[in-house]
């Protein structure tokens, strides 16, 4: 027996539904083609920050790229670190081992990590720091 596949039910968040009603009211009340008012774009950009540009543009029937531009203009540093991390190469030295070493890392988003190395054995610092820099909060 073959089962019929029904499309998954899409749940639209309440705040997107509310903005959708306001946009539809505006669309029905205008007499000719005119740009959407800035307050509606601002609300849509804030919702795109909370949910996603793709989801909000689809539910509100807005142009994806226009919404993405407005979101970037509203939050220009979103996703971009304030300062770029600097690469530091750590080389092993054949001299006497360092009895103790502490390395402090601080991510531009505020995360911190302290690595304490004791004795001659060094952990895989490259993989450890790469994971630290790549992890998103």
N, C-alpha and C positions, 0 to 999 in steps of 0.2 A: 504494500500500500504506500502510495507516494504522499508525502506531506506537503501541503502548500505553504510557501513561505510568505508571511505577511511582512510588510515593511515595518521597521522598528518605529515605535511611536516617539516622536521628537518632543521633548519637554522644553518649552521656551521659558526662560526665567521671567519672573514677574516684572522686574524693572525694564527688561527689553520689551515686554508686551505693552507696558505703560507708555514708553517712548514711541513704540510703533503706533499706538492710538493717536498720539500728538502729531506724529509725522503724517499719518493718514488724514487727520483733520486739516492740516496745513495743505496737503496735496489737493484735497477736495475743495478748499476755499479759494485757491488762487485762480486767477482768470487766464493767465498766459504763462509761458515758461519763464520761470525766474529762479534764481538760486535759493537754496534752502537757507533759512535764517541761521545765523551763527550760534545762537543758544542751543538749537537742535543739534548742530554739528558737534558742539562742545560736549553735550550730554552723550552723543553717540561715541565720541572719542574716549570719554571716560569709561563707558561700558566696554569698549574694545580693549581698554587696558585691563579691565577686570576679567573679561571672558576671552575673546580673541577677535582680531579684525575680521577673519573669515566668518566666524559665527554671527557677529553683529551685522556685518554687511549683508549677509544672506537673509537673516530674519527681518531686517529693516528695509531691504531692497535698496541698498546704497551701493555706490561704486566702491569696490574694494580699495583701489589705489587712492582715491580721494580721501577715504576714511583713514587709510594708513598714513597719508601725508599729514592730515589733521592731528592724528595721534602723535606723530613724531614732532610736530610743531608745539603741541601742548606739553609734551614730556621729552625735550630734546636729548637728555642724557640717559634715557631709558636703555638699559642693557649695555651701555658703554662705560667701561671703568673710568674713573676720574683720572687715574694715571696708569700707563701701561706697565706691566711687570717687566723688570729688567732681568735678562738672562745672566746667571752667574755660573761659570764652569768651576766645578770642584775637582781638583786633581789630587791623586794620592801621592804622598811624598814618601820616599824611601828612608827618611830619617826616623828618629825615635817616634813612636806613636804618641799622639796627644792624649794625655790621661782623661781629659774631659772637654767636651765642646758643646755649646748650646747655639742653636740656630732658631731665630724667631722670624716667622713669616706673618705678614698682615695683608689681607686681601682688601682692595678698595671698597668692597661692600661691607667691611667691618669684621669679617671672620679672621681669627688668629689661630696660629699653630706654632707650637714650640717643639723642637726636636732636640733631644739631649742624647749625645753620643758619648759613651764611656768606653775607654779602652781602644784597641786597634780595629775592632770590627766595625765597619761602616755599613749601615743599612742602604738599601737602594734609594738614595736620596732623589735621584732624577724622577723615578716613577712616583715616589711619594709627593714631591712638590708639584709634579705635573697634574696629579689627581686633585691636589688642593686648589690649584689655579683654575682647573676646568670645572670643578663642582659648582653647580648653581644652587643658590639658596632656596 
